[in-house]
Amino acid sequence: MSQPVLFDVAEDAIGIQVAHAQDAQRIADLLRATGEWIDVVPGLDSVTLCFDPEKVGVETARQHLCDASVSTSAASVQDLPLMTIPVRYGGRDGPDLETVSAALGMSVLDFIARHTEAEHCVEITGFTPGFAYVSGSGEALSVPRLPTPRSRLPAGSDRRRNRDRYRCARRRWPR
């Protein structure tokens, strides 16, 4: 087993690099359960641990982070219930559907089939309430970003960047 990679964030926060967002979630859940920390923030490839330096020394915080990393490294991904999310394709809800399908060399129906057959995972939420960073489509449905990003997005729309997908909030953003 390799040594965890820790990094300083601030005098009252340290971080640890992880391989996957699921690892970050497991470590964060374990640390949150202790109730000892000011905040525990999982990311796509790291966990940040915020602590009170007057109560907990930085070396103690580092040790807790390493211990949590080691104790979760052999754990399996927790079985979470699958959720079905209604999706509308094309038209006002998906103005790029034809363009994306053509860029990928597939028909619109093939794109929809591949997208709906995939199991997607919300890795983290952030940016704005309801904005989810989603994985699961892989390289097969990967397209480059638009040269000029849109300033407004329909509520519930998917945005893509490389292998990652972002699901926007139920309300239009920005307002």
VMD Tcl script that draws the C-alpha trace (Angstrom):
set ca {
  {0.00 0.00 0.00}
  {1.37 3.41 -0.92}
  {1.76 6.22 1.57}
  {-1.13 8.74 1.53}
  {-0.29 12.08 -0.11}
  {-1.13 14.91 2.29}
  {-0.98 18.61 1.52}
  {-1.38 21.80 3.54}
  {-4.42 23.91 2.75}
  {-4.19 26.47 5.57}
  {-2.97 26.58 9.15}
  {-6.27 25.02 10.19}
  {-6.85 22.68 7.22}
  {-5.04 19.81 5.53}
  {-5.92 17.68 2.55}
  {-5.31 14.21 1.23}
  {-5.27 13.09 -2.40}
  {-7.43 10.11 -3.33}
  {-7.87 8.09 -6.49}
  {-11.65 8.39 -6.83}
  {-14.52 10.51 -5.57}
  {-15.96 7.39 -3.89}
  {-12.77 7.14 -1.82}
  {-13.15 10.78 -0.84}
  {-16.75 10.16 0.25}
  {-15.79 7.13 2.37}
  {-12.98 9.02 4.10}
  {-15.21 12.05 4.67}
  {-18.02 9.90 6.09}
  {-15.60 8.20 8.50}
  {-14.14 11.51 9.68}
  {-17.54 13.23 9.99}
  {-18.82 10.38 12.16}
  {-16.27 11.25 14.86}
  {-17.73 14.74 15.31}
  {-14.23 16.07 16.04}
  {-13.74 18.32 13.04}
  {-14.94 21.80 12.10}
  {-15.59 20.63 8.55}
  {-14.80 17.72 6.27}
  {-15.00 18.52 2.55}
  {-14.79 15.70 -0.03}
  {-13.85 16.59 -3.59}
  {-13.35 14.67 -6.83}
  {-9.79 13.70 -5.95}
  {-9.19 14.93 -2.39}
  {-10.60 15.43 1.08}
  {-9.98 18.61 3.07}
  {-10.10 18.37 6.85}
  {-10.70 21.63 8.76}
  {-9.79 21.65 12.44}
  {-9.27 23.96 15.42}
  {-5.47 24.22 15.81}
  {-5.91 25.24 19.48}
  {-7.63 21.92 20.21}
  {-5.99 19.59 17.68}
  {-2.40 19.85 16.51}
  {-1.66 19.63 12.82}
  {0.24 16.35 13.29}
  {-2.76 14.81 15.08}
  {-5.04 15.94 12.25}
  {-2.60 14.48 9.70}
  {-2.59 11.15 11.55}
  {-6.40 11.01 11.65}
  {-6.55 11.69 7.93}
  {-3.98 8.97 7.19}
  {-5.77 6.48 9.48}
  {-9.12 7.18 7.78}
  {-7.48 6.73 4.37}
  {-5.94 3.39 5.36}
  {-9.10 2.06 7.03}
  {-11.25 2.87 3.99}
  {-8.79 1.69 1.31}
  {-10.03 -1.89 1.37}
  {-13.70 -1.01 1.77}
  {-16.11 -1.58 -1.07}
  {-18.26 1.19 -2.46}
  {-21.37 1.41 -0.31}
  {-24.46 0.09 -2.05}
  {-26.65 3.11 -2.48}
  {-30.14 2.95 -3.89}
  {-30.40 3.52 -7.60}
  {-32.49 6.50 -8.60}
  {-34.22 7.03 -11.89}
  {-34.01 10.61 -13.10}
  {-36.40 11.66 -15.84}
  {-34.57 13.05 -18.86}
  {-35.87 14.95 -21.87}
  {-33.77 14.96 -25.03}
  {-33.65 17.50 -27.83}
  {-35.58 20.66 -28.58}
  {-35.45 23.39 -25.95}
  {-34.15 20.88 -23.38}
  {-31.26 19.66 -25.50}
  {-30.41 22.06 -28.29}
  {-27.09 20.32 -29.00}
  {-28.41 16.78 -29.28}
  {-28.06 16.52 -33.06}
  {-24.66 18.25 -33.07}
  {-23.27 16.05 -30.28}
  {-24.63 12.86 -31.85}
  {-23.10 13.76 -35.23}
  {-19.75 14.65 -33.61}
  {-19.72 11.20 -31.99}
  {-20.62 9.49 -35.28}
  {-23.90 8.07 -34.03}
  {-27.56 8.67 -34.58}
  {-29.62 10.64 -32.08}
  {-31.42 7.42 -31.09}
  {-28.10 5.63 -30.52}
  {-26.85 8.50 -28.36}
  {-30.03 8.48 -26.27}
  {-29.86 4.70 -25.88}
  {-26.22 4.76 -24.74}
  {-26.84 7.66 -22.39}
  {-29.91 6.09 -20.77}
  {-28.30 2.63 -20.49}
  {-25.30 3.94 -18.54}
  {-25.27 3.98 -14.76}
  {-24.27 7.48 -13.70}
  {-22.86 8.41 -10.32}
  {-23.08 11.79 -8.60}
  {-19.48 12.26 -7.50}
  {-19.94 15.57 -5.70}
  {-22.30 18.50 -5.67}
  {-21.24 22.09 -5.69}
  {-20.79 25.28 -7.66}
  {-24.43 26.19 -7.00}
  {-27.13 24.30 -5.06}
  {-28.36 21.37 -7.10}
  {-25.37 21.34 -9.46}
  {-24.00 17.78 -9.56}
  {-20.72 16.51 -10.97}
  {-21.65 13.20 -12.58}
  {-19.57 10.34 -13.97}
  {-20.57 7.23 -15.86}
  {-20.74 8.02 -19.56}
  {-17.05 7.40 -20.15}
  {-15.12 8.25 -23.30}
  {-17.81 6.92 -25.64}
  {-19.98 10.01 -25.12}
  {-17.18 12.51 -24.58}
  {-17.18 15.74 -26.58}
  {-15.04 18.89 -26.31}
  {-16.41 22.02 -24.69}
  {-18.11 24.67 -26.75}
  {-15.66 27.38 -27.90}
  {-17.84 29.91 -26.05}
  {-19.82 28.55 -23.08}
  {-23.46 29.52 -22.82}
  {-24.34 32.24 -20.31}
  {-27.74 30.66 -19.53}
  {-28.76 27.02 -19.21}
  {-32.21 25.45 -19.11}
  {-33.14 23.95 -15.74}
  {-32.15 20.29 -15.45}
  {-29.87 20.34 -18.49}
  {-26.70 18.29 -18.82}
  {-23.39 19.94 -19.58}
  {-20.42 17.90 -20.67}
  {-16.69 18.34 -20.43}
  {-14.53 15.46 -21.52}
  {-15.72 12.39 -19.57}
  {-17.47 14.45 -16.89}
  {-21.08 15.54 -16.92}
  {-22.64 18.24 -14.88}
  {-26.34 18.22 -14.11}
  {-27.72 21.67 -13.55}
  {-30.19 22.62 -10.88}
  {-33.92 22.36 -11.40}
  {-34.12 26.15 -11.75}
  {-32.52 27.99 -14.63}
  {-28.99 29.25 -13.94}
  {-28.10 32.05 -13.65}
  {-31.39 33.71 -12.77}
}
mol new
graphics top color blue
foreach p $ca { graphics top sphere $p radius 0.5 }
foreach p [lrange $ca 0 end-1] q [lrange $ca 1 end] { graphics top cylinder $p $q radius 0.2 }
display resetview
